[in-house]
Amino acid sequence: MNVNGGLRREMSLHEATLSKALRHTKKSHQLLWIDDEIEALRPHILFLQERGYDVTPATNGEDGIALLKRGDKQYSAILLDQVMPGKDGIETLAGLRAIHPQVPVIFVTQSSDDKFVNNALGKQVTDFLVKPIGVAQIATTLKRVLEQQQIIDDSIPGRYTADFNAIRALKEANPNWHDWVDIYVKLLEWELVSDRLAEGGLEETHLAQKKECNTEFSDFVEAHYPAWVAGSSDAPPLSVNVLDEHVVPLLQAGKSVYFIVVDSFRLDHWMAIESQLYPYFSIDRHYSFSILPSATVYSRNALFSGLYPEELASRYPQYWQEDSDGSTSMNRYERELLDAHVKSRGITLKPGLQYFKIFDVRGGQAYKKRAAASARVSLSALVVNFVDILTHQRSQSDVLQQLAPDEAAFRDVTRSWFEHSVLFDILRIVAAQNATVVLTSDHGSVFCNRATRAFGNRETTTSLRFKIGSNLGCEANQAVHLRNPQVYRLPAETASKNYILAKDDYYFVYPNDFYKYKRQFQGGFQHGGISMGELITPVVTLTPR
């Protein structure tokens, strides 16, 4: 599996372009230095000027404020003495902030007392220099405050090249599922700084690399999935394993556990919000693979029951009633499936199992009140549907399509939702209760850009990433045809029943009016097929600090 030579050359070209662009954006800095003993600091000023800084001196706070207010220079930073006649440093800082709230202010002080430092930080001081100060100390502090982002930007080409080569090496070494998780995480880490890639011209190279990885990952899953569900020793954790691996051991240890499933929550969504939870929890991130099809009816019920769909349909036929659009009312019985699963592991829950679904703000507030009032829980299961609702509603709403036109924007919308969500409130309540949280997703989604032809009769289901029916057909390189569903641990009530699953970023369109429906469904977030975004999901254990 060699990386295409053209892609490598393109990456090298973009790397050189980015380096050149970043070098050209480097600029000199205007400094304002306010100190009543400024003449004694003349050697320091000369030192800074020799290194490209343009320093404007002021001998008191009033003059410094007046210079900033005049606005004839755009100061990159202000050096501010704490002890001065007239306005002292803290008073001067208030005047400076009233004019320019964002300009970095570096306090030059003789005190490193905690009370003073906290007071200064509360008034938005950027950094400190403690007297006596040397020229090297000043230069280092200014570099950190003013040039850190430039230094980071300058390092992007080299770091991207290193990760590009690391991914190539992994793909050429017969990667296992661990390697594919590592590849996906590296790709997503770069997407979280995608605006920097766009500025430097690496974005196209990255998208091409991700597309190529998705193709090879889909082939990998197609080749190995039957062995995984048959019990292969090198299988990744699948949906059916999550509860036993991450929740059951906590219950056996007597822990209070909240098991939270965020429907359609992708790994990049988790990576975008993870830092918001650092103040409240120690975070242990693992990964699992959604079962196939990577759709709620299959993967989420596998999460709760620990059973493959074939087993579930056989053991609980009253819960399994597939209808014509590929969905099922079976998701109404997740509580019963979870309860049966826990009992099958010899666990008696005291108090009993709690189970709740959040579809809207009212439901979220109701659960929030319940969580706040709970003295203790044994196991509380919570399903949050916001991301899934957003995913489905987006295809029907011009406003949502404009808010989330691509994966980066969709990630930003999800991050903004979480920051202001009742889920975040609930997690903070749980942290205060000293309960453990296991948070995961049933499956993710993929941004679909390419149409592929599907063939079937009128009874075929209508989903865009997977279809169920009889006598189905598909393009061999763009989809997987499951002619024998039982090999994939899927129900097969009749001999003619089979499935097709779209690979990569393809979506199914029937040959009739192909181009009409191709245009209609292009650019939607879908699930049910085989891609990194749909299958590789986070399983995160949150332990209160």
Secondary structure, DSSP 8 states (H G I E B T S, - for coil): ----HHHHHHHHHHHHHHHHHHHHT---EEEEEE-TTGGGGHHHHHHHHHTTEEEEEESSHHHHHHHHHH-SS--SEEEEESS-SSS-HHHHHHHHHHH-SSS-EEEEES---HHHHHHHHHTT--EEEESS--HHHHHHHHHHHHHHHHHHHHHHHHHHHHHHHHHHHHHHT---HHHHHHHHHHHHHHHTTHHHHHHHT-HHHHHHHHHHHHHHHHHHHHHHHHHHHTT-TT---BGGGHIIIIIHHHHHTT--EEEEEETT--HHHHHHHGGGGTTTEEEEEEEEE--SS-SHHHHHHHHHH---HHHHHHH-GGG--B-TTS-BGGGGGHHHHHHHHHHHTT---SS--EEEEE-SHHHHHHHHHHHHH-S--SEEEEEE-HHHHHHHHHTT-HHHHHHSSSHHHHHHHHHHHHHTSHHHHHHHHHHHTT-EEEEE-S---EEE-EEEEEE--TTS---SSEEEEES-EE-TTTEEEESSGGGGT---SSTTEEEEEEBTTEEEE-STTHHHHHHHHTTEEE-SSBSHHHHEEEEEEEEE-
